[in-house]
Amino acid sequence: MARKPVPEGRIAVQNRKARFDYSIEDSFEAGIVLTGSEVKSLRLGRANIVESYATEKGGELFLVNAHINEYKQAGHDNHDPKRARKLLLNRREIDRLAAAVARDGMTLVPLKIYFNNRGIAKLELGLAKGKRQFEKREATKQREWERQKARVMRDRG
């Protein structure tokens, strides 16, 4: 029996708070090393990446503090929900990201975990700089103004 086609870019989990708390300078697609029970749990959408970040250890990038719930049917072969997961990127990309984090005071924030058209789990990683409180308020005001402007234009016809 043939496998069902997987919809392209099916999002498993998304970090909506990241775009509010950080200004995203650049984004990268990274592979992520997962166990079987982690993949099954992600397919059910049982994960949280809001408080997670990526860090460099020994020339490799790791996703730290991402919570992927245990898969109930896995039994004793289950995974640790908070373990550090290795990210798969090219050497040049790893070096560039590590240098930006060290030099510019930036951070690596996961934006979303999704399954590509081949069914492989991928992580969208953002190179971000933290926003200050007044910048967040300004962004909220701007967003509300755009909404109000759109309403007025729609009502005028």
C-alpha positions in Angstrom: 0.0 0.0 0.0 1.4 3.4 -1.0 1.9 6.1 1.5 -0.4 9.1 1.5 1.1 12.3 0.0 2.1 14.7 2.8 0.9 18.2 2.3 3.9 20.5 1.6 4.9 22.6 4.6 2.5 21.0 7.2 3.3 22.9 10.4 3.6 20.8 13.5 4.3 23.6 16.0 4.8 27.3 15.7 6.4 30.0 17.9 4.1 32.9 17.4 5.5 34.9 20.3 9.0 35.0 18.7 8.0 37.6 16.1 6.6 39.8 18.9 9.5 39.5 21.3 12.3 39.6 18.7 13.1 41.3 15.4 14.0 38.5 13.0 17.1 39.5 10.9 17.4 36.2 8.9 15.9 32.7 8.9 17.4 29.3 8.1 16.0 25.9 7.5 17.6 23.2 9.6 17.2 19.5 9.9 16.6 18.1 13.3 17.7 14.8 14.8 14.7 13.1 16.4 13.7 9.7 17.7 10.7 7.8 16.3 8.5 8.6 19.3 9.4 12.3 19.0 8.3 12.3 15.3 5.0 10.6 16.1 4.4 13.1 18.9 5.2 16.0 16.5 2.8 14.7 13.9 0.1 14.9 16.6 1.1 18.5 17.3 2.1 17.9 20.9 5.1 20.2 21.3 6.1 23.6 22.6 9.0 25.7 21.4 8.1 29.1 22.9 10.9 29.1 25.5 13.5 27.3 23.4 16.6 28.5 21.7 19.6 27.2 19.8 23.1 27.2 21.0 26.5 26.1 19.8 28.5 23.4 21.6 31.6 21.8 20.2 31.1 23.1 16.6 27.5 21.9 16.4 24.1 23.5 17.0 21.6 22.2 19.5 18.0 23.0 20.1 17.7 23.5 23.9 14.6 23.6 26.1 12.1 22.5 23.4 9.4 20.4 24.9 8.1 17.5 22.8 5.5 15.5 24.8 6.0 11.7 25.3 4.2 9.5 22.8 1.8 7.3 24.9 2.0 4.2 22.7 5.8 4.1 22.8 5.9 2.5 26.3 9.3 2.1 27.8 11.0 3.2 24.6 9.9 6.8 25.1 12.1 9.9 24.8 13.1 12.6 27.3 10.7 15.5 26.6 13.3 18.3 27.3 16.5 16.8 25.8 18.8 18.8 23.6 18.3 18.0 20.0 21.0 18.3 17.4 20.4 20.6 14.4 21.7 19.7 10.9 23.2 22.7 9.0 26.2 23.2 6.7 29.5 24.1 8.4 29.5 27.5 6.8 26.0 28.3 8.2 27.0 27.0 11.6 30.1 29.2 11.7 28.2 32.2 10.5 25.4 31.8 13.1 27.9 31.2 15.9 29.8 34.3 15.0 26.7 36.5 14.8 25.6 35.3 18.2 29.0 35.9 19.8 29.7 39.2 18.1 26.4 41.0 17.7 24.5 39.8 20.8 21.9 38.1 18.7 20.1 34.8 19.5 18.9 31.8 17.6 15.1 31.4 18.0 13.1 28.5 16.6 10.2 29.9 14.6 8.4 26.7 13.6 8.8 22.9 13.2 7.2 21.5 10.1 7.2 18.5 7.8 8.4 19.1 4.2 6.9 17.5 1.2 9.0 14.3 1.8 7.6 14.0 5.3 10.9 15.0 7.0 10.8 17.2 10.1 12.5 20.6 9.6 13.1 23.5 11.9 12.9 27.1 10.8 15.5 29.0 12.8 15.6 32.8 13.1 18.6 34.9 13.8 17.0 37.5 16.0 17.7 40.5 18.1 15.5 41.1 21.2 13.1 44.0 21.2 12.8 46.4 24.1 9.4 47.1 25.7 8.8 50.4 23.9 9.5 48.7 20.6 6.8 46.1 21.3 4.3 48.8 22.2 5.1 50.7 19.0 4.6 47.5 16.9 1.2 46.9 18.6 0.2 50.5 17.9 1.2 50.2 14.2 -0.6 46.9 13.8 -3.8 48.4 15.3 -3.6 51.5 13.1 -3.2 49.3 10.0 -6.3 47.4 11.0 -8.3 50.5 11.6 -7.2 52.0 8.3 -8.3 48.8 6.5 -11.7 49.0 8.1 -12.2 52.6 7.1 -11.2 51.9 3.5 -13.5 48.8 3.4 -16.5 50.8 4.7 -16.0 53.6 2.2 -16.2 51.1 -0.6 
